[in-house]
Amino acid sequence: MELWELVARERIRDTLARYNWSGDALRLDELAQTFCEDGELELRERGSVRGRTAIVELLGGAVAAATATAQASGVKRIVRHNVTNIRFTDVRPDEARVACYFTVVTEIGLDHYGRYRDVFVPDGDDWLIRHRFVSTDWSAPDSTMAR
């Protein structure tokens, strides 16, 4: 393995972490910065949106509803995404394909889990998401997020 590939893999891991840390903190503008300007977020069975503004709008609706529900019931809102089994299926200097699992814990406990299938591209010193396919494989009956 060459040095450029090691650097790319670590930068991709950092982008994965920034996506989830930002989302968990409800900082959707920061989350959107992990995508290319024209990046695409595709949700299985719900379609896709393209561009950072559209991504923030899509995710903002889910965040607002869950936050309002938690506040109305006097519960502290908690969201923690855990990403595991990061698998680099193809890494080239101009593109990388990555698959991983995610598990989400909220104030109800295990909320939902699934898979990310991503295409990353280099952007300056970063590697950003050009396309993310999110497949939620299971959600709790009282899920606060995966409705």
Secondary structure, DSSP 8 states (H G I E B T S, - for coil): --HHHHHHHHHHHHHHHHHHHHHHTT-HHHHHTTEEEEEEEEETTTEEEESHHHHHHHHHHHHHHHHHHHHHTT----EEEEEEEEEEEEEETTEEEEEEEEEEEETTEEEEEEEEEEEEEEETTEEEEEEEEEEEEEE-TT-SS--
